Amino acid sequence: MRHPARLAIALTVLLSTAGCSATGGSSSDQKPAATAAGTPTTLTSCGRQLTLDGPPRRAVALDQTSTEVLLELGLQERMAGTANLKTKIPAKYQAAYAKVPVIAPKIATGEQLRAATPDFVVAGSGDLFTKDRAGTREELAALKVPTFVSAVDCPRQNEAGQSAFELLFADYEGLGKAFGVGEAAGRLATEQRAAVAKAGETAAKVKDRPTVVYLYSVFNGMPYVAGKTGLPSEMSRIVGARNAFDDVNEDWPEVSWEEVAKRNPDFIVIGDLSERGRPGDSAAEKRSAMAGHPVISKLDAVRNNRIIEVPGIELDPSVRSVHALELLAAGMKGLGYAR
């Protein structure tokens, strides 16, 4: 059961006072920093400068990725809504998630977003801010509602050439600054940087640089794999492997099974999306598709079960992605690719 979106406060009244009231509603272990009421805070998100008069108190997260980052930072009491749940919320977040109103089970519309009377909107992907979805960032800026987009989805804004993980950690730190929970955000970034570094120790122990295909989904019989611009290419580099589809400039391109066979990967990573529930999403279905294919079934990686399973949602940038990286590093050791 979810709390209904609060409609009693008119949006225009909220927006005229957004961020100007005293900090409240934070979890007991979060302490607002420099974003106290009346102290403007400025940060940049995906090419747009945001100015907040105080910590957001009615934030809306437009997707599961953003929701889980805010929950990890203990900000559930400052959330006025969440949307677009793709898979089950992990057990560690469920109690906090239960306190947040669900404004839309799928992608939120502008009407649904405005009904939540937000003072800050967060999204992991810029394409959620369109006229036929939540509204453009320009439209929301005109209503004095700041919008934060993950740095991972803004590669053209990344002039320093940071890795996908560093961009993800920059998100934590940016949100920490916005909400006045910089200490918690810094701690999270530090912990995950350490996890990335530990996984990277695998690379030094790799005998030969193996190739890997990441099988994300099988839709209408066709495989969707990780391309060059997706997080798995960065994960591969960290652990000393090479994404076999690094020459395809997309996140998750559809390819043919024959092309997968042509690349003949040393091992395969399967993204298990069982909870999403579409045909071809589960790890078992993907294994069955490969075993039943006349060409793929003959690949050494399939015949010798050189397959690593990871939660599919963790192959997209999120607060959970370091877990998939750890599973990848451990799996490579288990398959004998690293000492």
For each residue, the residues with C-beta under 8 A, 3 or more apart:
1:
2: 98 100 101 102
3: 99 100 101
4: 7 101
5: 80 81 101 103 112 115 116 117
6: 9 80 101 116 117
7: 4 115 117
8:
9: 6 13 14 117
10: 13 14 117
11: 14 15 114 117 143
12: 15 16
13: 9 10 16 17
14: 9 10 11 17 18 58 117 119
15: 11 12 18 119 143 144 145
16: 12 13 144
17: 13 14 20 21
18: 14 15 53 56 58 119 120 144 145
19: 37 52 53 54 55 56 57 119 120
20: 17 37 38 53 54
21: 17 24 37 54 57
22: 36 37 54
23: 26 32 35 36 37 54 55 57 180
24: 21 57
25: 57 77 78
26: 23 30 31 32 55 74 75 77 78 179 181
27: 30 74 75 76 77
28:
29: 74 184
30: 26 27 73 74 75 179 180 181 184
31: 26 180 181 183
32: 23 26 35 36 55 179 180 181
33: 177 180 181 182 183
34: 39 41 177 180 182
35: 23 32 39 41 52 54 55 177 178 179 180
36: 22 23 32 39 54 55 180
37: 19 20 21 22 23 53 54 55
38: 20 53 54
39: 34 35 36 53 54
40: 51 52 53
41: 34 35 51 52 54 177 178 180
42: 49 50 51 52
43: 49 50 52 174 177 178
44: 47 48 49 50 174
45: 48 50 147 148 149 151 174
46: 126 148 149 150 151 153 154 157
47: 44 154 157
48: 44 45 137 141 147
49: 42 43 44
50: 42 43 44 45 146 147 148 178
51: 40 41 42 146
52: 19 35 40 41 42 43 55 56 120 146 178
53: 18 19 20 37 38 39 40
54: 19 20 21 22 23 35 36 37 38 39 41
55: 19 23 26 32 35 36 37 52 78 178 179 180
56: 18 19 52 59 78 119 120 146 178 179
57: 19 21 23 24 25 78 119
58: 14 18 78 79 80 116 117 118 119 120
59: 56 70 75 78 79 80 118 119 120 121 122 179
60: 79 80 81 82 83 103 108 113 116 118 120 121 122
61: 66 67 69 70 79 81 82 83 121 122 123
62: 66 83 84 107 108 113 121 122 123 124 128 134
63: 66 67 83 84 86 123 124 125 128
64: 67 68 82 84 85 86 87 89 313 318
65: 68 69 124 125 150 316 317 318 319
66: 61 62 63 69 70 122 123 124 150
67: 61 63 64 70 71 79 82 85 97 100
68: 64 65 71 72 89 90 93 318 319 320
69: 61 65 66 72 73 122 171 172 175 318 319
70: 59 61 66 67 73 75 76 78 79 122 175
71: 67 68 74 75 76 93 96 97 100
72: 68 69 93 188 319
73: 30 69 70 172 175 176 179 181 184 185 188
74: 26 27 29 30 71 96 181 184
75: 26 27 30 59 70 71 78 79 179 181
76: 27 70 71 79 96 97 99 100
77: 25 26 27 99
78: 25 26 55 56 57 58 59 70 75 179
79: 58 59 60 61 67 70 75 76 82 99 100 101
80: 5 6 58 59 60 101 116 117 118 119
81: 5 60 61 100 101 102 103 108 113 116 118
82: 60 61 64 67 79 85 97 100 101 102 103
83: 60 61 62 63 102 103 104 105 106 107 108 112
84: 62 63 64 104 105 106 107 108 128
85: 64 67 82 89 102 105
86: 63 64 276 313
87: 64 273 275 276 311 312 313
88: 275
89: 64 68 85 93 94 97
90: 68 93 94 320
91: 94
92:
93: 68 71 72 89 90 96 97
94: 89 90 91 97 98
95: 98 99
96: 71 74 76 93 99 100
97: 67 71 76 82 89 93 94 100
98: 2 94 95
99: 3 76 77 79 95 96
100: 2 3 67 71 76 79 81 82 96 97
101: 2 3 4 5 6 79 80 81 82 116
102: 2 81 82 83 85 105
103: 5 60 81 82 83 108 112 113 115 116
104: 83 84 107 108 109 112
105: 83 84 85 102
106: 83 84
107: 62 83 84 104 128 133 134
108: 60 62 81 83 84 103 104 112 113 128 133 134
109: 104 112 113 132 133 134
110: 113 114 131 133 134 135 139
111: 114 115
112: 5 83 103 104 108 109 115 116
113: 60 62 81 103 108 109 110 116 118 121 134 135
114: 11 110 111 117 135
115: 5 7 103 111 112
116: 5 6 58 60 80 81 101 103 112 113
117: 5 6 7 9 10 11 14 58 80 114
118: 58 59 60 80 81 113 121 145
119: 14 15 18 19 56 57 58 59 80 145 146
120: 18 19 52 56 58 59 60 145 146 147 148 178
121: 59 60 61 62 113 118 134 140 145 146 147 148
122: 59 60 61 62 66 69 70 147 148 175
123: 61 62 63 66 126 128 129 134 147 148 149 150
124: 62 63 65 66 128 149 150 152 153 317 318
125: 63 65 128 149 150 153
126: 46 123 129 137 149 153 154
127: 130 133
128: 62 63 84 107 108 123 124 125 133 134
129: 123 126 133 134 135 136 137 140 147 149
130: 127 133 134 135 136
131: 110 135 136 139
132: 109
133: 107 108 109 110 127 128 129 130
134: 62 107 108 109 110 113 121 123 128 129 130 140
135: 110 113 114 129 130 131 139 140
136: 129 130 131 139 140
137: 48 126 129 140 141 147 149
138: 141 142
139: 110 131 135 136 142 143
140: 121 129 134 135 136 137 143 145 146 147
141: 48 137 138 144 145 146 147
142: 138 139
143: 11 15 139 140
144: 15 16 18 141
145: 15 18 118 119 120 121 140 141
146: 50 51 52 56 119 120 121 140 141 178
147: 45 48 50 120 121 122 123 129 137 140 141
148: 45 46 50 120 121 122 123 174 175 178
149: 45 46 123 124 125 126 129 137 153 154
150: 46 65 66 123 124 125 153 154 167 168 171 317
151: 45 46 154 157 158 167 168 170 171 174
152: 124 164 167 168 171 231 317
153: 46 124 125 126 149 150
154: 46 47 126 149 150 151 157 158
155: 158 229
156:
157: 46 47 151 154
158: 151 154 155 161 162 167
159:
160:
161: 158
162: 158 166 167 170
163: 166 167 234
164: 152 167 168 231 234 317
165: 168 169 192 193 196 234 238 321 322
166: 162 163 169 170
167: 150 151 152 158 162 163 164 170 171 317
168: 150 151 152 164 165 171 172 192 317 318 319 321
169: 165 166 172 173 189 192 193
170: 151 162 166 167 173 174
171: 69 150 151 152 167 168 174 175
172: 69 73 168 169 175 176 185 186 188 189 319
173: 169 170 176 177 182 185 186 189
174: 43 44 45 148 151 170 171 177 178
175: 69 70 73 122 148 171 172 178 179 181 185
176: 73 172 173 179 180 181 182 183 184 185 186
177: 33 34 35 41 43 173 174 180 182 185
178: 35 41 43 50 52 55 56 120 146 148 174 175
179: 26 30 32 35 55 56 59 73 75 78 175 176
180: 23 30 31 32 33 34 35 36 41 55 176 177
181: 26 30 31 32 33 73 74 75 175 176 184 185
182: 33 34 173 176 177 185 186
183: 31 33 176 186 187
184: 29 30 73 74 176 181 187 188
185: 73 172 173 175 176 177 181 182 188 189
186: 172 173 176 182 183 189 190
187: 183 184 190 191
188: 72 73 172 184 185 191 192 319
189: 169 172 173 185 186 192 193
190: 186 187 193 194
191: 187 188 194 195
192: 165 168 169 188 189 195 196 319 322
193: 165 169 189 190 196 197
194: 190 191 197 198
195: 191 192 198 199 322 325 326
196: 165 192 193 199 200 238 322 325
197: 193 194 200 201
198: 194 195 201 326 329
199: 195 196 202 238 239 322 325 326 328 329
200: 196 197 203 204 238 239
201: 197 198 204 205 329
202: 199 205 206 238 239 240 329 332 333 338
203: 200 206 238 239 240
204: 200 201 240
205: 201 202 240 333 338 339
206: 202 203 209 210 239 240 241 332 337 338
207: 337 338 339
208: 337
209: 206 240 241 242
210: 206 241 242 265 266 267 332 337
211: 241 242 243 244 263 264 265 266
212: 232 236 241 242 243 244 265 266 267 268 269
213: 225 226 243 244 245 260 263 265 268 269 301
214: 225 226 230 232 243 268 269 271 315
215: 218 223 224 225 268 269 270 271 286 290
216: 224 225 226 252 271 273 312 315
217: 223 224 252 271 273 278 280 281 312
218: 215 221 222 223 224 279 280 285 286 289
219: 222 224 254 278 279 280
220:
221: 218 280 289
222: 218 219 254 255 256 257
223: 215 217 218 254 255 256 257 260 289
224: 215 216 217 218 219 252 253 254 255
225: 213 214 215 216 245 252 253 255 260
226: 213 214 216 230 231 232 233 243 245 251 252 315
227: 230 233 243 245 246 248 249 250 251 252 253
228: 233 243 245 246 247 248 249 250
229: 155 233 249 250 251
230: 214 226 227 233 250 251 252 315 316
231: 152 164 226 234 235 315 316 317 321
232: 212 214 226 235 236 243 269 315
233: 226 227 228 229 230 236 237 243 246
234: 163 164 165 231 237 238
235: 231 232 238 239 315 321 324 325 328
236: 212 232 233 239 241 242 243 246
237: 233 234 240 241 242
238: 165 196 199 200 202 203 234 235 325
239: 199 200 202 203 206 235 236 325 328 329 332 338
240: 202 203 204 205 206 209 237 332 337 338
241: 206 209 210 211 212 236 237 266 328 332 337
242: 209 210 211 212 236 237 246
243: 211 212 213 214 226 227 228 232 233 236 246
244: 211 212 213 263 265
245: 213 225 226 227 228 248 253 255 263
246: 227 228 233 236 242 243
247: 228
248: 227 228 245 253 255
249: 227 228 229
250: 227 228 229 230 253
251: 226 227 229 230
252: 216 217 224 225 226 227 230
253: 224 225 227 245 248 250
254: 219 222 223 224
255: 222 223 224 225 245 248 259 260
256: 222 223 259 260
257: 222 223 260 261 293 295 296
258: 261 262 295
259: 255 256 262 263
260: 213 223 225 255 256 257 263 265 296
261: 257 258 264 295 296 298 299
262: 258 259
263: 211 213 244 245 259 260
264: 211 261 299 300 301
265: 210 211 212 213 244 260 268 299 301
266: 210 211 212 241 300 301 306 337
267: 210 212 301 306 307 308 331 332 335 337
268: 212 213 214 215 265 290 301 302 306 307 308
269: 212 213 214 215 232 307 308 309 310 315 328 331
270: 215 283 286 287 307 308 309 310
271: 214 215 216 217 283 310 311 312 313 314 315
272: 281 282 283 309 310 311 312
273: 87 216 217 276 278 281 282 312 313
274: 277 281 282 283 284
275: 87 88
276: 86 87 273 281 312
277: 274 281
278: 217 219 273 281
279: 218 219 285
280: 217 218 219 221 285 286 289
281: 217 272 273 274 276 277 278 285 312
282: 272 273 274 285 286
283: 270 271 272 274 286 287 309
284: 274 287 288
285: 218 279 280 281 282 288 289
286: 215 218 270 280 282 283 289 290
287: 270 283 284 290 291 307
288: 284 285 291 292
289: 218 221 223 280 285 286 292 293 296
290: 215 268 286 287 293 296 297 299 302
291: 287 288 297 302
292: 288 289 297
293: 257 289 290 296 297
294: 297 298
295: 257 258 261 298 299
296: 257 260 261 289 290 293 299 302
297: 290 291 292 293 294 302 303
298: 261 294 295 302 303
299: 261 264 265 290 295 296 302 303
300: 264 266 303 304 306
301: 213 264 265 266 267 268 304 306 307
302: 268 290 291 296 297 298 299 305 306 307
303: 297 298 299 300
304: 300 301
305: 302
306: 266 267 268 300 301 302 335
307: 267 268 269 270 287 301 302
308: 267 268 269 270 327 328 331 332 334 335
309: 269 270 272 283
310: 269 270 271 272 314 315 324 327 328
311: 87 271 272 314 315 320 323 324
312: 87 216 217 271 272 273 276 281 315
313: 64 86 87 271 273 316 318 320
314: 271 310 311 318 320 321 323 324
315: 214 216 226 230 231 232 235 269 271 310 311 312 321 324
316: 65 230 231 313 321
317: 65 124 150 152 164 167 168 231 321
318: 64 65 68 69 124 168 313 314 321
319: 65 68 69 72 168 172 188 192
320: 68 90 311 313 314 323 324
321: 165 168 231 235 314 315 316 317 318 324 325
322: 165 192 195 196 199 325 326
323: 311 314 320 326 327
324: 235 310 311 314 315 320 321 327 328
325: 195 196 199 235 238 239 321 322 328 329
326: 195 198 199 322 323 329 330
327: 308 310 323 324 330 331
328: 199 235 239 241 269 308 310 324 325 331 332
329: 198 199 201 202 239 325 326 332 333 338
330: 326 327 333 334
331: 267 269 308 327 328 334 335
332: 202 206 210 239 240 241 267 308 328 329 335 337 338
333: 202 205 329 330 336 337 338 339
334: 308 330 331
335: 267 306 308 331 332
336: 333
337: 206 207 208 210 240 241 266 267 332 333
338: 202 205 206 207 239 240 329 332 333
339: 205 207 333
